[in-house]
Amino acid sequence: MSTLQSSASYTSPDKNPTGGVYSCAIGKSFYERLFPDSYLHFCMSYITLHWLSNHSPLPGISFNTIEYGADESVRRAWKEQARKDLTNFLSLRAAELVSGAGLLGVMVSAKQDSTTVNPF
């Protein structure tokens, strides 16, 4: 805590006279509203956007991965759920971000054949 309170901290008025930077971790799903409209100036999400909001109706799928060798119908179902989730996430954050704000999202991806996972 003493580091955050020092003059070297990014939260220090000496470093940022307009009020500093405030980071937070929220124990809620990012597939729901987290902040009021036009509240955030920057949003960052590392290695979380590949987690599905719902996987129960999708056989052969965990919350974040497709089983190796899954058939085309399973891959299609996963892709559709992932598309819905990403669209929802982006819509929610768009409402929470001020005009001109930034959003940084790092995601896991796979090649078209779904056999190789790329870390970014």
Secondary structure, DSSP 8 states (H G I E B T S, - for coil): -HHHHSTTSTT-TTT-TTT-------SS-TTS--S-TT-EEEEEEES-TTS-S--TTSTTB-SS-B-TT--HHHHHHHHHHHHHHHHHHHHHHHHHEEEEEEEEEE--EE-TTS--EE--
